Amino acid sequence: MKPDAPAEYRGPFQPIETSAPGVRLCEHLPLLARQAHHLAVVNSVGGTVSTNDHHAGYYYNLTGHVPDPTFLSQGNNRTPYPDDWPCMGAVIGAKRPPHPQLPNFITLPQKEGAPAYTRPGQFAARLGLEFDPLYVEGDSKQPLKFQVPALALQEGTTAARLTQRHALLRELDAVRRDFDAFAAARTWNAQQQRALSLLLSSSTTESFDVAREPPSLRERYGETVNGMSLLVARRLVEAGVPFVTVFWRGNPDKLDKKCASGGGWDTHGNNFSCLKEDLLPEFDRAFSALIEDLASRGLLAQTLLLVTSEMGRKPKIGAPRSGGASGAGRDHWTHCLTDVLAGGGSRGGQTYGSSDRFAEYPANKPVTPADITKTVYHAMGIHNLEAFDNQNRPYNLLEEGTAIGELF
């Protein structure tokens, strides 16, 4: 917040006291304010991309790599490429020992931007398909329901029948053993084993079953698809999954026309009403509940939470698509954003860095998405970022950036 900036920048919201002196949060985040002693707020992330738009912003903040020129030349037609840099979740999934039943990297409640504008940067890409996240779908109308359509057994197919089919497949594969020399066949076999393991494992379905949680806890998170996604994330942390991503699910039916936003945080119009009445209350309840829940279970110290985005919002109020200042929206702004961390060895109750007086650009202690990514790797104990391409040549997964040691 910039409560001392001119009115055309700061907006109507006021800061409130929190559980950590010096950490200022918005008046519409009262529950999170009680958890501020767990927060490390990084106010000086400079994530400038040439497009000042979503695709490149996703890529930069999820991978730590500056987007290449194709993002500018192709815009929203820039699809994910097989040789893109991998997202931080895929790197961590590849570097950590495999989970005995579940994938190392799980994303819910959606594949971001799919199908029309699938966002680059959320996949394993050049690291290999086997390190892609498992996508779990949530249902906005049935927020307790989570499923993996690709792993649903067809009607009439039992686990026993599936096992019999797999035994037959093994016999057929024995005749084609020579094909295992090819990398593509090895990848296919690994994916096949992964799918079978997930289908036959009771822990797979149990981990996503939030109905097992007490009603009072579900109420604390808020029974929306976003609140329940964070509750599933906590269950997956308990189950030992190394990396979980929750992409915020917007509500186009309710908010698209009201906020000129596609239903989410891209508030080109009516920014302050949309934040006050819709977006901030849901986020406040759900994210504060996750921190509180992990802390009460003794899991927060070993679990790093990161709230990030593809961009900030333009500091000066007004976006062209909603009529300028009179539309009370905020436009895209990749040049400065705030990331929030909690747990995982980070020191709570602190702010790091600052922006200039208008919140336009980082001023004190500037960092980049590469620094944030390296900070996540540091918290996960991952310092060797060497990988090998399909010709077995070594390369570095992220040369840029430095972990922000002061946060820990």
C-alpha positions in Angstrom: 0.0 0.0 0.0 1.0 3.6 -0.6 -1.2 5.6 1.8 1.0 8.7 1.5 0.9 8.8 -2.3 -1.4 11.3 -4.2 -5.1 10.3 -4.3 -5.0 9.4 -8.0 -2.4 6.6 -7.0 -3.3 5.4 -3.6 -7.0 4.7 -3.8 -9.5 4.7 -0.9 -8.2 1.8 1.1 -6.5 2.3 4.4 -3.8 0.3 6.2 -4.5 -1.5 9.4 -2.4 -2.7 12.3 -1.2 -6.2 12.2 0.3 -8.8 14.5 3.7 -7.6 13.3 4.9 -4.0 13.9 5.9 -2.4 10.6 4.0 -4.8 8.4 1.1 -2.9 6.9 -1.8 -4.6 5.2 -5.1 -3.4 3.7 -8.1 -2.9 5.9 -9.9 -5.6 3.8 -7.4 -8.3 4.9 -8.3 -8.4 8.7 -7.8 -12.2 9.1 -4.4 -12.1 7.3 -3.4 -9.2 9.5 -3.6 -11.6 12.5 -1.1 -13.8 10.7 1.4 -11.1 9.8 3.9 -12.3 12.3 4.4 -15.3 9.9 4.7 -13.1 6.7 7.8 -11.9 4.8 6.5 -9.3 2.4 8.8 -8.5 -0.6 7.7 -5.2 -2.0 10.4 -4.7 -4.6 10.0 -7.3 -7.3 10.8 -5.9 -10.7 9.3 -8.2 -13.3 9.3 -6.0 -16.4 8.4 -7.9 -19.6 8.4 -6.5 -23.1 4.7 -7.2 -23.6 3.6 -5.9 -20.2 1.0 -8.7 -20.4 -0.1 -12.0 -18.9 1.7 -14.7 -21.0 5.2 -13.3 -20.5 4.4 -12.3 -16.9 3.4 -15.9 -16.1 6.6 -17.2 -17.8 8.9 -14.9 -16.0 7.5 -15.4 -12.5 7.0 -19.1 -12.7 10.4 -20.0 -14.3 12.6 -17.1 -13.3 13.7 -16.7 -16.9 13.2 -13.5 -18.9 10.7 -14.3 -21.8 12.2 -14.6 -25.2 11.2 -12.4 -28.2 8.5 -14.8 -29.4 6.3 -13.5 -26.5 6.3 -10.1 -28.1 5.9 -11.2 -31.7 3.1 -13.7 -31.0 1.3 -12.2 -28.0 -1.6 -14.5 -26.8 -0.8 -16.9 -29.7 2.4 -17.8 -28.0 1.7 -21.4 -26.9 3.9 -23.4 -24.5 7.0 -24.7 -26.3 8.8 -28.0 -25.6 12.1 -26.2 -25.2 10.7 -23.5 -22.8 12.4 -23.2 -19.4 10.7 -25.3 -16.8 8.6 -23.9 -14.0 10.1 -24.0 -10.5 7.7 -26.7 -9.4 8.9 -29.0 -12.1 12.6 -28.4 -11.2 11.8 -29.1 -7.5 9.8 -32.2 -8.5 12.8 -33.5 -10.6 15.4 -32.7 -7.9 13.6 -34.2 -4.9 13.3 -38.0 -4.3 10.1 -39.4 -5.9 7.0 -39.7 -3.6 6.0 -43.3 -3.1 2.4 -42.9 -4.3 1.8 -39.4 -5.5 3.5 -37.1 -8.1 6.1 -34.7 -6.8 4.3 -31.7 -8.4 0.5 -31.2 -8.4 -1.5 -28.2 -9.7 -5.1 -27.4 -9.0 -7.9 -26.4 -9.5 -7.1 -25.8 -13.2 -4.6 -25.6 -16.0 -4.1 -21.9 -16.1 -5.5 -20.2 -19.3 -6.6 -23.5 -20.9 -7.8 -24.1 -23.5 -7.8 -20.8 -25.4 -4.8 -19.1 -23.7 -2.8 -21.8 -22.0 -0.1 -19.9 -20.1 3.5 -20.8 -20.9 5.8 -21.3 -17.9 3.6 -23.8 -15.9 5.1 -27.0 -17.4 8.3 -29.0 -17.2 9.1 -28.2 -20.9 12.7 -29.0 -21.7 13.1 -30.9 -18.4 10.8 -33.6 -19.8 7.2 -34.6 -19.8 7.6 -36.9 -16.8 8.1 -33.9 -14.6 5.0 -32.1 -15.7 2.5 -31.4 -12.9 -0.5 -33.6 -12.3 -3.5 -31.4 -13.0 -6.4 -31.8 -10.6 -9.6 -30.1 -11.6 -11.9 -28.3 -9.1 -15.5 -27.5 -9.7 -16.7 -24.0 -8.8 -20.3 -25.3 -8.4 -19.3 -28.3 -6.3 -16.2 -27.0 -4.4 -15.7 -30.3 -2.4 -15.2 -32.2 -5.7 -11.7 -32.6 -7.1 -10.9 -35.1 -9.9 -8.2 -36.1 -12.4 -10.2 -36.9 -15.6 -7.3 -38.5 -17.3 -7.0 -41.0 -14.3 -10.7 -41.9 -14.0 -11.4 -45.6 -14.6 -14.0 -46.3 -17.3 -17.4 -47.6 -16.1 -17.1 -51.3 -15.4 -13.3 -51.3 -15.0 -12.3 -52.4 -11.5 -8.9 -52.2 -10.0 -8.5 -56.0 -10.3 -9.4 -55.8 -14.0 -6.9 -53.0 -14.5 -4.2 -55.1 -12.9 -5.0 -58.0 -15.2 -4.8 -55.7 -18.3 -1.4 -54.4 -17.0 -0.1 -57.9 -16.7 -1.1 -58.6 -20.3 0.5 -55.4 -21.4 3.8 -56.4 -19.7 3.8 -59.6 -21.8 3.3 -57.7 -25.0 6.0 -55.2 -24.0 8.4 -58.0 -23.4 8.3 -58.8 -27.2 9.2 -55.1 -27.9 12.0 -54.7 -25.4 14.3 -53.3 -28.0 12.2 -50.1 -28.1 13.2 -49.3 -24.6 16.5 -48.1 -26.0 14.6 -45.0 -27.2 14.1 -42.1 -24.9 10.5 -41.6 -26.0 9.6 -45.2 -25.2 11.3 -44.9 -21.8 9.3 -41.7 -21.1 6.1 -43.4 -22.2 6.7 -46.4 -19.9 7.5 -44.1 -16.9 4.3 -42.2 -17.5 2.3 -45.5 -17.8 3.7 -46.7 -14.5 2.9 -43.4 -12.9 -0.7 -43.5 -14.1 -1.2 -47.1 -13.0 0.3 -46.3 -9.6 -2.1 -43.4 -9.1 -5.1 -45.4 -10.2 -4.4 -48.2 -7.9 -3.4 -46.2 -4.9 -6.0 -45.4 -2.2 -3.9 -42.5 -1.0 -4.5 -40.7 -4.3 -8.2 -40.3 -3.9 -7.9 -39.8 -0.1 -5.6 -36.8 -0.5 -8.1 -34.9 -2.6 -11.1 -35.8 -0.4 -11.8 -32.6 1.5 -15.1 -33.9 2.7 -13.1 -35.8 5.3 -12.2 -32.5 7.0 -14.4 -31.2 9.8 -17.1 -28.8 8.6 -15.8 -26.1 10.9 -12.4 -26.2 9.2 -13.9 -26.1 5.8 -15.9 -23.1 6.9 -12.7 -21.5 8.1 -11.1 -21.8 4.7 -14.4 -20.8 3.0 -16.2 -23.4 0.9 -15.3 -22.0 -2.5 -13.2 -23.7 -5.1 -10.2 -21.6 -4.1 -10.6 -22.1 -0.4 -11.0 -25.9 -0.9 -8.0 -25.9 -3.2 -5.8 -24.5 -0.4 -7.3 -27.1 1.9 -6.3 -29.8 -0.5 -2.9 -28.3 -0.7 -2.5 -28.6 3.0 -3.6 -32.3 2.8 -1.0 -32.9 0.0 1.7 -31.2 2.2 0.8 -33.6 5.0 1.1 -36.5 2.5 4.6 -35.4 1.7 4.1 -33.9 -1.9 7.1 -31.6 -2.4 5.4 -28.9 -4.5 1.8 -27.8 -5.0 0.5 -24.9 -7.1 -2.9 -23.4 -6.7 -4.0 -21.1 -9.5 -6.8 -18.7 -8.5 -10.1 -19.7 -10.1 -12.0 -16.6 -11.2 -15.8 -16.1 -11.4 -16.6 -14.8 -14.9 -20.4 -15.0 -14.4 -20.3 -12.7 -11.4 -17.3 -10.5 -12.0 -16.5 -10.2 -15.7 -18.9 -7.4 -16.4 -18.5 -5.8 -13.0 -14.7 -5.7 -13.0 -13.8 -5.9 -16.7 -11.5 -8.7 -15.5 -12.4 -12.1 -16.9 -13.6 -12.9 -13.4 -10.3 -12.6 -11.5 -7.7 -10.1 -10.4 -7.2 -8.4 -13.8 -9.4 -5.5 -12.6 -9.5 -3.1 -15.6 -12.7 -1.6 -14.2 -14.3 -1.0 -10.8 -11.1 -2.1 -9.1 -11.9 -1.0 -5.6 -15.5 -2.4 -5.3 -14.3 -5.7 -6.8 -11.5 -6.0 -4.3 -13.5 -4.9 -1.3 -16.6 -7.0 -2.0 -15.4 -10.1 -3.8 -11.6 -10.8 -4.3 -10.0 -9.7 -1.0 -12.6 -11.3 1.4 -12.2 -14.7 -0.3 -8.4 -14.5 -0.4 -8.2 -13.2 3.2 -10.2 -16.1 4.6 -8.6 -18.9 2.6 -4.9 -17.9 2.8 -5.0 -16.9 6.4 -6.6 -20.3 7.2 -3.9 -22.1 5.3 -1.2 -20.3 7.4 -3.1 -20.9 10.6 -3.8 -24.6 9.8 -0.2 -25.4 8.9 1.1 -23.6 12.0 -1.2 -25.5 14.3 -0.1 -28.8 12.9 3.6 -27.9 13.2 4.0 -28.0 9.4 4.6 -24.3 8.7 8.3 -24.3 9.6 9.0 -26.9 6.9 6.6 -25.6 4.3 7.3 -22.5 2.3 4.2 -20.6 1.1 4.6 -18.2 -1.8 1.9 -15.8 -3.2 3.0 -14.5 -6.5 1.4 -13.2 -9.8 2.2 -12.4 -13.4 2.1 -8.7 -12.7 1.1 -5.9 -10.3 -1.5 -3.2 -11.2 -0.8 0.1 -12.8 -0.3 2.6 -9.9 -2.2 5.4 -11.4 -5.9 4.7 -11.3 -7.6 4.3 -14.7 -7.5 1.7 -17.5 -8.4 2.6 -21.1 -10.8 -0.3 -21.6 -13.0 1.0 -18.7 -13.0 4.7 -19.7 -9.9 5.9 -17.9 -10.0 7.4 -14.4 -13.8 7.4 -14.2 -13.9 3.6 -14.6 -11.8 3.2 -11.4 -9.8 0.3 -12.9 -6.1 -0.4 -12.9 -4.2 -1.6 -16.0 -1.4 -4.1 -16.4 1.9 -3.3 -14.7 4.7 -5.8 -14.7 7.4 -3.3 -13.6 6.7 -3.7 -9.9 4.8 -6.3 -7.8 4.8 -7.6 -4.2 5.4 -11.3 -3.4 4.4 -12.7 0.0 6.3 -15.6 1.7 5.5 -17.5 4.9 7.1 -20.5 6.6 9.8 -22.7 5.2 12.5 -21.1 7.4 11.7 -17.6 6.4 11.5 -15.0 9.2 8.0 -13.8 9.7 6.9 -10.3 10.5 9.1 -8.5 8.0 9.0 -6.4 4.9 11.8 -6.5 2.4 12.5 -3.7 -0.1 10.3 -0.9 -1.2 9.0 0.8 -4.3 9.2 4.4 -5.2 6.7 6.9 -3.8 4.2 6.1 -6.5 4.7 2.3 -6.4 5.8 2.4 -10.0 9.3 0.8 -9.8 11.4 -0.9 -7.2 13.5 1.5 -5.2 15.1 -0.1 -2.1 16.6 -3.6 -2.4 15.3 -4.4 -5.9 14.9 -8.1 -6.8 13.7 -10.0 -9.9 11.6 -13.1 -10.4 14.9 -15.0 -10.8 15.8 -14.0 -7.3 12.4 -15.2 -6.0 12.8 -18.5 -7.8 16.3 -19.0 -6.4 14.9 -18.2 -3.0 12.3 -21.0 -3.3 15.1 -23.4 -4.4 17.2 -22.3 -1.4 14.3 -23.0 1.0 13.8 -26.5 -0.6 17.5 -27.3 -0.2 18.1 -27.4 -3.9 21.5 -25.8 -4.9 22.5 -28.1 -7.8 20.7 -26.8 -10.8 22.5 -28.9 -13.4 20.4 -30.9 -15.9 21.1 -32.8 -19.1 19.5 -32.4 -22.5 18.5 -35.3 -24.8 22.1 -35.4 -26.1 23.3 -35.8 -22.5 24.9 -32.4 -22.5 24.8 -30.5 -19.2 23.1 -27.1 -18.8 22.1 -24.9 -15.9 18.4 -24.6 -15.1 18.7 -21.0 -13.9 22.0 -19.1 -14.0 20.4 -15.8 -13.2 19.3 -14.6 -9.7 20.4 -15.0 -6.1 18.5 -16.4 -3.1 17.4 -13.6 -0.8 19.2 -14.8 2.3 18.1 -11.9 4.4 14.6 -13.4 4.5 15.7 -16.5 6.4 
